[in-house]
């Protein structure tokens, strides 16, 4: 067996909100940002221990990650 790390596959596009949150809880994250829509279609945003500027920085990093196919 080689010495490569075993990695988890990305979250499924079929996850429910509860499944996605459970997956995040298992990752033991230090800081999080939750972005979603409620049942009325309103935007919902919550974060832990970060300012709006830090939240914007995180979303820009996530945007870059998505635009480059999931690589940093």
SEFI-360835 format. One record per atom (N, C-alpha, C): residue number from 0; residue in three letters; chain; atom name; x negated, z negated, y. Coordinates in Angstrom, 1 decimal, padded with zeros to 4 digits. Each point is the difference from the previous one (the first is absolute). Layout:
<lumnus>
+-----+------+-------+------+--------+--------+--------+
:  nr : rest : kette : atom :     c1 :     c3 :     c2 :
+-----+------+-------+------+--------+--------+--------+
: NUM :  ALA :     A :   CA :      X :      Z :      Y :
...
+-----+------+-------+------+--------+--------+--------+
</lumnus>
This chain:
<lumnus>
+-----+------+-------+------+--------+--------+--------+
:  nr : rest : kette : atom :     c1 :     c3 :     c2 :
+-----+------+-------+------+--------+--------+--------+
:   0 :  UNK :     A :    N : -000.8 :  000.0 : -001.2 :
:   0 :  UNK :     A :   CA :  000.8 :  000.0 :  001.2 :
:   0 :  UNK :     A :    C : -000.9 :  000.0 :  001.2 :
:   1 :  UNK :     A :    N :  000.4 :  000.7 :  001.1 :
:   1 :  UNK :     A :   CA : -000.8 :  000.1 :  001.2 :
:   1 :  UNK :     A :    C :  000.3 : -001.2 :  000.9 :
:   2 :  UNK :     A :    N : -000.8 : -000.1 :  001.1 :
:   2 :  UNK :     A :   CA :  000.1 : -001.2 :  000.9 :
:   2 :  UNK :     A :    C :  001.0 :  000.3 :  001.2 :
:   3 :  UNK :     A :    N :  000.8 :  001.1 : -000.1 :
:   3 :  UNK :     A :   CA :  000.9 :  000.2 :  001.1 :
:   3 :  UNK :     A :    C :  001.1 : -001.0 :  000.1 :
:   4 :  UNK :     A :    N :  000.4 : -000.3 :  001.2 :
:   4 :  UNK :     A :   CA :  001.1 : -000.9 :  000.2 :
:   4 :  UNK :     A :    C :  001.3 :  000.6 : -000.5 :
:   5 :  UNK :     A :    N :  000.9 : -000.8 : -000.5 :
:   5 :  UNK :     A :   CA :  001.3 :  000.4 : -000.4 :
:   5 :  UNK :     A :    C :  000.9 : -000.1 :  001.2 :
:   6 :  UNK :     A :    N :  000.7 :  001.0 :  000.4 :
:   6 :  UNK :     A :   CA :  000.8 :  000.0 :  001.2 :
:   6 :  UNK :     A :    C :  001.5 :  000.1 : -000.3 :
:   7 :  UNK :     A :    N :  000.8 : -000.5 :  000.8 :
:   7 :  UNK :     A :   CA :  001.4 :  000.2 : -000.1 :
:   7 :  UNK :     A :    C :  000.4 :  001.3 :  000.6 :
:   8 :  UNK :     A :    N :  001.0 :  000.6 : -000.6 :
:   8 :  UNK :     A :   CA :  000.6 :  001.2 :  000.6 :
:   8 :  UNK :     A :    C :  000.8 : -000.3 :  001.2 :
:   9 :  UNK :     A :    N :  000.1 :  000.9 :  001.0 :
:   9 :  UNK :     A :   CA :  000.8 : -000.3 :  001.1 :
:   9 :  UNK :     A :    C :  001.5 : -000.3 : -000.3 :
:  10 :  UNK :     A :    N :  000.6 : -000.7 :  000.9 :
:  10 :  UNK :     A :   CA :  001.4 : -000.4 : -000.2 :
:  10 :  UNK :     A :    C :  000.9 :  001.3 : -000.2 :
:  11 :  UNK :     A :    N :  000.9 : -000.2 : -000.8 :
:  11 :  UNK :     A :   CA :  000.9 :  001.1 : -000.4 :
:  11 :  UNK :     A :    C :  000.9 :  000.4 :  001.2 :
:  12 :  UNK :     A :    N :  000.3 :  001.2 :  000.2 :
:  12 :  UNK :     A :   CA :  001.0 :  000.4 :  001.0 :
:  12 :  UNK :     A :    C :  001.4 : -000.4 : -000.3 :
:  13 :  UNK :     A :    N :  000.2 : -000.5 : -001.2 :
:  13 :  UNK :     A :   CA :  001.3 : -000.4 : -000.5 :
:  13 :  UNK :     A :    C :  000.2 : -001.5 :  000.1 :
:  14 :  UNK :     A :    N : -001.0 : -000.8 :  000.5 :
:  14 :  UNK :     A :   CA :  000.1 : -001.4 :  000.1 :
:  14 :  UNK :     A :    C :  001.2 : -000.4 :  000.9 :
:  15 :  UNK :     A :    N :  000.7 : -001.0 : -000.4 :
:  15 :  UNK :     A :   CA :  001.0 : -000.7 :  000.9 :
:  15 :  UNK :     A :    C : -000.8 : -000.8 :  001.0 :
:  16 :  UNK :     A :    N :  000.7 : -000.5 :  001.1 :
:  16 :  UNK :     A :   CA : -000.7 : -000.9 :  000.9 :
:  16 :  UNK :     A :    C : -000.5 : -001.2 : -000.7 :
:  17 :  UNK :     A :    N :  000.8 : -000.6 : -000.9 :
:  17 :  UNK :     A :   CA : -000.4 : -001.2 : -000.7 :
:  17 :  UNK :     A :    C : -001.3 :  000.3 : -000.9 :
:  18 :  UNK :     A :    N :  000.0 :  001.1 : -000.6 :
:  18 :  UNK :     A :   CA : -001.2 :  000.4 : -000.9 :
:  18 :  UNK :     A :    C : -001.2 :  000.1 :  000.8 :
:  19 :  UNK :     A :    N :  000.1 :  000.7 :  001.2 :
:  19 :  UNK :     A :   CA : -001.2 :  000.2 :  000.9 :
:  19 :  UNK :     A :    C : -000.5 : -001.4 :  000.5 :
:  20 :  UNK :     A :    N :  000.9 : -000.9 :  000.4 :
:  20 :  UNK :     A :   CA : -000.4 : -001.3 :  000.4 :
:  20 :  UNK :     A :    C : -000.6 : -000.8 : -001.1 :
:  21 :  UNK :     A :    N :  000.5 :  000.1 : -001.2 :
:  21 :  UNK :     A :   CA : -000.6 : -000.7 : -001.1 :
:  21 :  UNK :     A :    C : -001.4 :  000.5 : -000.3 :
:  22 :  UNK :     A :    N : -000.2 :  001.3 :  000.1 :
:  22 :  UNK :     A :   CA : -001.3 :  000.6 : -000.2 :
:  22 :  UNK :     A :    C : -001.0 : -000.6 :  001.0 :
:  23 :  UNK :     A :    N :  000.5 : -000.1 :  001.3 :
:  23 :  UNK :     A :   CA : -000.9 : -000.5 :  001.0 :
:  23 :  UNK :     A :    C : -000.3 : -001.5 : -000.2 :
:  24 :  UNK :     A :    N :  000.9 : -000.8 : -000.5 :
:  24 :  UNK :     A :   CA : -000.2 : -001.4 : -000.2 :
:  24 :  UNK :     A :    C : -001.1 : -000.1 : -001.1 :
:  25 :  UNK :     A :    N :  000.0 :  000.8 : -001.0 :
:  25 :  UNK :     A :   CA : -001.0 : -000.1 : -001.1 :
:  25 :  UNK :     A :    C : -001.4 :  000.4 :  000.5 :
:  26 :  UNK :     A :    N : -000.1 :  000.7 :  001.1 :
:  26 :  UNK :     A :   CA : -001.3 :  000.5 :  000.5 :
:  26 :  UNK :     A :    C : -000.7 : -001.1 :  000.8 :
:  27 :  UNK :     A :    N :  000.6 : -001.2 :  000.2 :
:  27 :  UNK :     A :   CA : -000.6 : -001.1 :  000.7 :
:  27 :  UNK :     A :    C : -000.6 :  000.4 :  001.3 :
:  28 :  UNK :     A :    N :  000.8 :  000.7 :  000.9 :
:  28 :  UNK :     A :   CA : -000.5 :  000.5 :  001.3 :
:  28 :  UNK :     A :    C : -000.3 : -001.1 :  001.0 :
:  29 :  UNK :     A :    N : -000.9 :  000.2 :  000.9 :
:  29 :  UNK :     A :   CA : -000.4 : -000.9 :  001.0 :
:  29 :  UNK :     A :    C :  001.0 :  000.2 :  001.2 :
:  30 :  UNK :     A :    N :  000.3 :  001.2 :  000.4 :
:  30 :  UNK :     A :   CA :  000.8 :  000.3 :  001.1 :
:  30 :  UNK :     A :    C :  000.9 :  001.2 : -000.4 :
:  31 :  UNK :     A :    N :  001.3 :  000.0 :  000.5 :
:  31 :  UNK :     A :   CA :  000.9 :  001.0 : -000.4 :
:  31 :  UNK :     A :    C :  000.8 :  000.5 :  001.2 :
:  32 :  UNK :     A :    N :  000.5 :  001.2 : -000.1 :
:  32 :  UNK :     A :   CA :  001.0 :  000.5 :  000.9 :
:  32 :  UNK :     A :    C :  001.1 :  000.7 : -000.8 :
:  33 :  UNK :     A :    N :  001.2 : -000.4 :  000.3 :
:  33 :  UNK :     A :   CA :  001.2 :  000.5 : -000.7 :
:  33 :  UNK :     A :    C :  000.7 :  000.9 :  001.0 :
:  34 :  UNK :     A :    N :  000.2 :  001.2 : -000.4 :
:  34 :  UNK :     A :   CA :  000.8 :  001.0 :  000.8 :
:  34 :  UNK :     A :    C :  001.0 :  000.6 : -000.9 :
:  35 :  UNK :     A :    N :  001.3 : -000.1 :  000.4 :
:  35 :  UNK :     A :   CA :  001.1 :  000.6 : -000.8 :
:  35 :  UNK :     A :    C :  001.2 :  000.2 :  000.9 :
:  36 :  UNK :     A :    N :  001.0 :  000.5 : -000.7 :
:  36 :  UNK :     A :   CA :  001.3 :  000.2 :  000.6 :
:  36 :  UNK :     A :    C :  001.0 : -000.9 : -000.6 :
:  37 :  UNK :     A :    N :  000.9 : -000.6 :  000.8 :
:  37 :  UNK :     A :   CA :  001.1 : -000.8 : -000.6 :
:  37 :  UNK :     A :    C :  001.1 :  000.9 : -000.4 :
:  38 :  UNK :     A :    N :  001.1 : -000.6 : -000.6 :
:  38 :  UNK :     A :   CA :  001.1 :  000.9 : -000.5 :
:  38 :  UNK :     A :    C :  000.8 :  000.7 :  001.1 :
:  39 :  UNK :     A :    N : -000.3 : -000.4 :  001.3 :
:  39 :  UNK :     A :   CA :  000.7 :  000.7 :  001.1 :
:  39 :  UNK :     A :    C : -001.0 :  001.1 :  000.6 :
:  40 :  UNK :     A :    N : -001.1 :  000.1 : -000.6 :
:  40 :  UNK :     A :   CA : -001.0 :  001.0 :  000.5 :
:  40 :  UNK :     A :    C : -000.9 : -000.4 :  001.1 :
:  41 :  UNK :     A :    N :  000.1 : -001.3 :  000.3 :
:  41 :  UNK :     A :   CA : -000.9 : -000.6 :  001.1 :
:  41 :  UNK :     A :    C : -001.4 : -000.3 : -000.5 :
:  42 :  UNK :     A :    N : -001.0 :  000.3 :  000.8 :
:  42 :  UNK :     A :   CA : -001.3 : -000.3 : -000.4 :
:  42 :  UNK :     A :    C : -000.3 : -001.5 :  000.0 :
:  43 :  UNK :     A :    N : -000.7 : -000.5 : -001.0 :
:  43 :  UNK :     A :   CA : -000.3 : -001.4 : -000.3 :
:  43 :  UNK :     A :    C : -001.5 : -000.1 : -000.1 :
:  44 :  UNK :     A :    N : -000.7 : -000.8 :  000.9 :
:  44 :  UNK :     A :   CA : -001.4 : -000.2 : -000.1 :
:  44 :  UNK :     A :    C : -000.3 : -001.5 :  000.1 :
:  45 :  UNK :     A :    N : -000.9 : -000.4 : -001.0 :
:  45 :  UNK :     A :   CA : -000.5 : -001.4 :  000.0 :
:  45 :  UNK :     A :    C : -001.5 :  000.1 : -000.4 :
:  46 :  UNK :     A :    N : -000.7 : -001.0 :  000.5 :
:  46 :  UNK :     A :   CA : -001.4 :  000.0 : -000.4 :
:  46 :  UNK :     A :    C : -000.5 : -001.5 :  000.0 :
:  47 :  UNK :     A :    N : -001.2 : -000.1 : -000.6 :
:  47 :  UNK :     A :   CA : -000.5 : -001.4 : -000.1 :
:  47 :  UNK :     A :    C : -001.3 :  000.0 :  000.8 :
:  48 :  UNK :     A :    N : -000.1 : -001.1 :  000.7 :
:  48 :  UNK :     A :   CA : -001.3 : -000.3 :  000.8 :
:  48 :  UNK :     A :    C : -000.6 :  001.2 :  000.7 :
:  49 :  UNK :     A :    N :  000.8 :  000.8 :  000.7 :
:  49 :  UNK :     A :   CA : -000.6 :  001.1 :  000.7 :
:  49 :  UNK :     A :    C :  000.7 :  000.3 :  001.3 :
:  50 :  UNK :     A :    N : -000.7 :  000.4 :  001.0 :
:  50 :  UNK :     A :   CA :  000.6 :  000.4 :  001.3 :
:  50 :  UNK :     A :    C :  000.6 :  001.4 : -000.2 :
:  51 :  UNK :     A :    N :  000.7 :  000.4 :  001.0 :
:  51 :  UNK :     A :   CA :  000.6 :  001.4 :  000.0 :
:  51 :  UNK :     A :    C : -001.2 :  001.0 :  000.0 :
:  52 :  UNK :     A :    N : -001.0 : -000.3 :  000.7 :
:  52 :  UNK :     A :   CA : -001.2 :  000.9 :  000.0 :
:  52 :  UNK :     A :    C : -000.6 :  000.1 : -001.4 :
:  53 :  UNK :     A :    N : -000.2 : -001.1 : -000.6 :
:  53 :  UNK :     A :   CA : -000.5 :  000.0 : -001.4 :
:  53 :  UNK :     A :    C :  000.9 :  000.7 : -001.0 :
:  54 :  UNK :     A :    N :  001.3 : -000.2 :  000.2 :
:  54 :  UNK :     A :   CA :  001.0 :  000.8 : -000.8 :
:  54 :  UNK :     A :    C : -000.1 :  001.5 :  000.2 :
:  55 :  UNK :     A :    N : -000.2 :  000.4 :  001.3 :
:  55 :  UNK :     A :   CA : -000.1 :  001.4 :  000.2 :
:  55 :  UNK :     A :    C : -001.3 :  000.5 : -000.6 :
:  56 :  UNK :     A :    N : -001.1 : -000.7 :  000.1 :
:  56 :  UNK :     A :   CA : -001.2 :  000.4 : -000.7 :
:  56 :  UNK :     A :    C :  000.2 :  000.2 : -001.5 :
:  57 :  UNK :     A :    N :  000.7 : -001.0 : -000.6 :
:  57 :  UNK :     A :   CA :  000.3 :  000.1 : -001.4 :
:  57 :  UNK :     A :    C :  000.8 :  001.2 : -000.4 :
:  58 :  UNK :     A :    N :  001.0 :  000.3 :  000.9 :
:  58 :  UNK :     A :   CA :  000.9 :  001.2 : -000.3 :
:  58 :  UNK :     A :    C : -000.8 :  001.3 :  000.2 :
:  59 :  UNK :     A :    N : -000.9 :  000.0 :  000.9 :
:  59 :  UNK :     A :   CA : -000.9 :  001.2 :  000.2 :
:  59 :  UNK :     A :    C : -000.9 :  000.2 : -001.2 :
:  60 :  UNK :     A :    N : -000.5 : -001.1 : -000.6 :
:  60 :  UNK :     A :   CA : -000.8 :  000.1 : -001.2 :
:  60 :  UNK :     A :    C :  000.8 :  000.5 : -001.1 :
:  61 :  UNK :     A :    N :  001.3 : -000.5 : -000.1 :
:  61 :  UNK :     A :   CA :  000.9 :  000.5 : -001.1 :
:  61 :  UNK :     A :    C :  000.3 :  001.4 :  000.2 :
:  62 :  UNK :     A :    N :  000.2 :  000.5 :  001.2 :
:  62 :  UNK :     A :   CA :  000.2 :  001.4 :  000.3 :
:  62 :  UNK :     A :    C : -001.1 :  000.8 : -000.5 :
:  63 :  UNK :     A :    N : -001.2 : -000.4 :  000.4 :
:  63 :  UNK :     A :   CA : -001.2 :  000.7 : -000.5 :
:  63 :  UNK :     A :    C : -000.1 :  000.1 : -001.5 :
:  64 :  UNK :     A :    N :  000.3 : -001.1 : -000.6 :
:  64 :  UNK :     A :   CA : -000.1 : -000.1 : -001.5 :
:  64 :  UNK :     A :    C :  001.0 :  001.0 : -000.6 :
:  65 :  UNK :     A :    N :  001.2 :  000.1 :  000.6 :
:  65 :  UNK :     A :   CA :  001.1 :  000.9 : -000.5 :
:  65 :  UNK :     A :    C : -000.4 :  001.5 :  000.3 :
:  66 :  UNK :     A :    N : -000.6 :  000.2 :  001.1 :
:  66 :  UNK :     A :   CA : -000.4 :  001.4 :  000.4 :
:  66 :  UNK :     A :    C : -001.1 :  000.5 : -000.8 :
:  67 :  UNK :     A :    N : -000.9 : -000.9 : -000.6 :
:  67 :  UNK :     A :   CA : -001.1 :  000.5 : -000.7 :
:  67 :  UNK :     A :    C :  000.2 : -000.1 : -001.5 :
:  68 :  UNK :     A :    N :  001.2 : -000.2 : -000.4 :
:  68 :  UNK :     A :   CA :  000.3 : -000.1 : -001.5 :
:  68 :  UNK :     A :    C : -000.3 : -001.3 : -000.6 :
:  69 :  UNK :     A :    N :  000.0 : -001.1 :  000.7 :
:  69 :  UNK :     A :   CA : -000.2 : -001.3 : -000.6 :
:  69 :  UNK :     A :    C : -001.5 : -000.4 : -000.1 :
:  70 :  UNK :     A :    N : -000.8 :  000.6 :  000.8 :
:  70 :  UNK :     A :   CA : -001.4 : -000.4 :  000.0 :
:  70 :  UNK :     A :    C : -000.3 : -000.5 :  001.4 :
:  71 :  UNK :     A :    N : -000.9 : -001.0 :  000.2 :
:  71 :  UNK :     A :   CA : -000.4 : -000.5 :  001.3 :
:  71 :  UNK :     A :    C : -001.1 :  000.7 :  000.6 :
+-----+------+-------+------+--------+--------+--------+
</lumnus>
